């Protein structure tokens, strides 16, 4: 999470990522927000606490969002969305010259109140104005008065984020807790469940997990948690009951087939991070499927590479990195994963409105697999963090990219923790690849396009000819991408349209390329980025990309 200054409250530097420089500032407002989250309920008559909540949200949006937006605009759209909760309510701003720069709340067409909203309104005043509007709406509307604080908060924040881009959003507390668990892990016991009606059965027990050590088995039925029967609860509620602070304990009551009665198991919770990497091997070629990028992705892949290398007798002839359908995740994990394979050179840069969004990330020089021949698989479902990895490896000549064009989601979101334990996800930067092009709307175009290829022995030769034999005036996969205008980008993407499928031919061509050094060399050299690198000071984007760089936050997200 990032504070007012745009810096993480939990600074976690990656030892493998070399940053050009570090801004050493402290986002102290995060601590204040965390304390306020425990402050308790609100005075619904005055909206005292909600004023602070909305002030914090507006401060973050106006400070960090990639495009400038006024507090007046945020108050207006938030209030208008609040009014949608009751058809009798209405909100207008301006209109009557007597009430210029004032927002008017009506009920059945009758004026309830006017609220001053000047163009230069600050975050604190804006937050208090929204709180006053909510209080007035509660008095005027029985329906609004009956709604929970969380429902009203969501309506207002949804109005605000609805005027931003489609990747910026508000998450209420319950949803935000689930998102944090997916990103950073959660306190759990290491089981997976399936539910049918009131029946909650364990499907898998993770190896070396607290559940395994306690003696739980797949097929066990959970009938109570901490003495509370599971019957009548939804699956999400059961999951939340099983989760809790790391090092805390939970009592799980189990019914086991063939064993009379039930038994209580008291189990300690540990940090559980959902695995995102699966490995397989075909001879001396290792295939790694990366489903998303969470806190453990790079570590898991590094360990998997070492395991597969040992299993192959210490010698892998090639690696297939399958990023098809990977929707993205944490920025720091995309950078550190690419760093496993790149001996030197740039990985990615980000540019935005806020000075701290100008970041440049290069290889650390400590790659663990810098020379093993590498293929990356992508498709239309490969987005953001997956595109960072694919573009970096393609641009520096480290990998052959195979498949179809990626999604083209090239913005970075930062996740802000709010006083009510909810989160704001805000777009604050655009991604720039090592060869100098923006990922947004462009994506990664594969070196070898497999769209429409027959599944036969000649498929690889056809794919190579597609790249090499383009007409002189045509835009092809080998064309320098930083030089393309938007029309040329459309043409290039049309040569290999994005697709959702993950056909077997992609893996087959990858293995054929990796087992033929001549064809691998031909393919990996087919993409020719311009000579200047992102950090050389010779590209049009260089001034923005060589600015001071803050530490990577584990909350910087590119979903």
VENJO-V939842 format. One record per residue. RES is the residue in one small letter. D_CENTER is the distance of its C-alpha to the mean C-alpha in Angstrom with 1 decimal. Layout:
res=[RES;RES]
d_center=[D_CENTER;D_CENTER]
This chain:
res=[x;x;x;x;x;x;x;x;x;x;x;x;x;x;x;x;x;x;x;x;x;x;x;x;x;x;x;x;x;x;x;x;x;x;x;x;x;x;x;x;x;x;x;x;x;x;x;x;x;x;x;x;x;x;x;x;x;x;x;x;x;x;x;x;x;x;x;x;x;x;x;x;x;x;x;x;x;x;x;x;x;x;x;x;x;x;x;x;x;x;x;x;x;x;x;x;x;x;x;x;x;x;x;x;x;x;x;x;x;x;x;x;x;x;x;x;x;x;x;x;x;x;x;x;x;x;x;x;x;x;x;x;x;x;x;x;x;x;x;x;x;x;x;x;x;x;x;x;x;x;x;x;x;x;x;x;x;x;x;x;x;x;x;x;x;x;x;x;x;x;x;x;x;x;x;x;x;x;x;x;x;x;x;x;x;x;x;x;x;x;x;x;x;x;x;x;x;x;x;x;x;x;x;x;x;x;x;x;x;x;x;x;x;x;x;x;x;x;x;x;x;x;x;x;x;x;x;x;x;x;x;x;x;x;x;x;x;x;x;x;x;x;x;x;x;x;x;x;x;x;x;x;x;x;x;x;x;x;x;x;x;x;x;x;x;x;x;x;x;x;x;x;x;x;x;x;x;x;x;x;x;x;x;x;x;x;x;x;x;x;x;x;x;x;x;x;x;x;x;x;x;x;x;x;x;x;x;x;x;x;x;x;x;x;x;x;x;x;x;x;x;x;x;x;x;x;x;x;x;x;x;x;x;x;x;x;x;x;x;x;x;x;x;x;x;x;x;x;x;x;x;x;x;x;x;x;x;x;x;x;x;x;x;x;x;x;x;x;x;x;x;x;x;x;x;x;x;x;x;x;x;x;x;x;x;x;x;x;x;x;x;x;x;x;x;x;x;x;x;x;x;x;x;x;x;x;x;x;x;x;x;x;x;x;x;x;x;x;x;x;x;x;x;x;x;x;x;x;x;x;x;x;x;x;x;x;x;x;x;x;x;x;x;x;x;x;x;x;x;x;x;x;x;x;x;x;x;x;x;x;x;x;x;x;x;x;x;x;x;x;x;x;x;x;x;x;x;x;x;x;x;x;x;x;x;x;x;x;x;x;x;x;x;x;x;x;x;x;x;x;x;x;x;x;x;x;x;x;x;x;x;x;x;x;x;x;x;x;x;x;x;x;x;x;x;x;x;x;x;x;x;x;x;x;x;x;x;x;x;x;x;x;x;x;x;x;x;x;x;x;x;x;x;x;x;x;x;x;x]
d_center=[12.9;14.9;18.4;20.7;20.9;17.2;17.5;16.0;18.3;17.7;18.2;17.4;18.5;18.0;21.6;20.9;19.4;22.1;21.4;24.0;24.5;23.2;23.5;25.0;24.5;23.8;21.5;24.2;23.3;20.6;23.5;25.4;22.6;22.3;26.1;26.2;23.9;26.9;29.5;30.2;31.0;31.8;35.1;34.6;37.7;36.4;32.6;32.8;29.6;27.6;28.8;27.0;23.8;23.8;25.0;22.1;19.6;21.7;22.1;18.4;18.0;21.1;20.4;16.9;16.0;16.4;19.6;22.4;23.1;26.0;26.4;29.0;26.7;24.2;27.1;28.6;25.7;24.9;28.6;28.9;26.2;28.0;31.2;29.8;30.1;33.9;35.6;38.4;36.3;35.8;34.3;35.6;35.5;38.5;41.0;44.1;45.2;46.2;42.6;40.8;37.4;37.7;35.7;38.0;37.3;39.7;40.6;42.6;43.2;44.7;43.3;41.8;40.9;40.0;37.2;37.3;34.1;35.0;32.9;32.4;31.6;29.7;26.9;29.3;31.7;29.1;27.8;31.4;32.1;29.4;30.8;34.2;33.3;31.8;35.0;37.1;35.3;35.8;39.5;39.9;38.0;38.7;35.7;33.3;35.3;34.7;30.9;28.8;27.3;23.8;24.5;25.9;23.0;20.6;23.0;23.3;19.6;18.9;21.7;20.3;16.7;18.5;20.2;17.1;14.8;13.3;9.6;11.1;12.1;13.9;13.5;16.9;17.7;17.7;14.4;12.9;14.7;13.3;9.6;10.9;12.8;10.1;8.3;11.7;14.3;17.1;20.9;22.3;25.2;23.7;24.6;23.2;25.0;26.2;28.1;30.9;32.5;33.3;33.0;30.1;30.5;28.8;27.7;26.7;27.3;25.3;27.6;28.7;27.0;28.8;29.5;31.1;33.2;34.3;35.5;33.3;33.4;31.6;33.5;34.2;34.0;32.6;35.1;34.3;31.9;33.7;36.6;34.7;35.4;32.4;34.4;33.4;29.8;26.6;24.4;21.6;24.4;25.6;22.2;22.0;25.6;25.1;22.3;23.3;23.5;23.7;27.5;28.5;30.4;30.5;33.5;32.9;35.9;36.2;38.5;39.2;41.0;44.6;44.5;46.3;44.8;41.5;40.4;38.3;35.9;34.8;31.6;29.7;25.9;23.9;20.3;18.7;15.5;14.7;15.8;13.6;16.5;19.8;22.8;26.0;28.8;31.4;34.2;32.9;29.7;26.6;23.8;20.4;17.9;14.2;12.4;8.8;7.8;8.5;11.2;14.0;13.0;15.2;17.9;18.2;18.5;21.0;23.0;23.0;24.3;27.0;28.0;28.3;30.2;32.6;33.1;33.9;36.7;34.9;34.3;31.4;32.4;28.9;25.2;23.2;19.4;18.2;14.7;15.9;13.8;10.7;7.8;5.4;3.4;5.4;7.6;10.7;10.5;10.5;13.4;15.2;15.1;16.6;19.0;20.5;22.1;22.9;26.1;25.9;24.6;21.5;17.9;16.0;16.6;15.0;17.3;17.2;19.8;19.5;21.3;18.8;16.2;18.6;17.5;18.9;18.0;20.7;21.7;23.3;26.3;25.8;24.3;25.2;25.6;26.5;29.2;28.7;28.5;25.0;23.7;20.1;19.7;17.5;17.8;16.6;13.7;12.3;9.6;7.8;7.6;10.4;12.2;12.3;14.0;16.2;17.3;18.1;20.1;21.8;22.7;24.3;26.2;24.8;23.9;25.0;22.2;23.4;22.6;21.7;19.8;16.0;14.1;14.1;10.8;11.4;10.0;8.1;7.2;8.8;9.2;13.0;15.0;17.9;21.5;21.4;18.6;16.2;13.2;12.6;9.3;11.0;10.7;12.8;13.1;13.7;13.5;17.0;18.0;20.9;23.4;22.5;20.9;18.0;15.3;14.7;16.9;18.4;16.1;17.8;21.3;22.6;25.7;27.2;26.6;27.5;27.6;31.0;32.2;34.8;34.2;37.2;38.3;38.4;34.7;33.8;36.7;35.7;32.1;33.6;36.1;33.5;31.9;35.3;37.6;36.1;38.7;39.3;38.1;35.1;31.5;30.5;27.7;29.7;29.9;28.5;25.3;25.4;28.7;27.6;27.9;26.0;28.9;28.8;25.0;25.8;28.6;26.6;23.9;26.9;28.3;25.6;23.9;20.4;21.0;19.3;21.8;21.6;25.4;27.3;28.8;25.7;26.2;30.0;29.8;27.5;30.1;33.0;31.6;31.0;34.5;36.2;36.0;37.7;35.2;32.3;33.7;34.3;30.8;29.0;31.3;30.9;28.1;29.7;27.6;29.7;31.3;29.8;26.5;23.9;25.6;29.1;29.9;31.2;28.5;28.3;24.8;26.1;27.0;23.5;22.1;24.6;24.1;23.6;20.4;19.0;17.6;14.0;12.3;10.5;8.6;7.6;3.9;3.8;2.8]
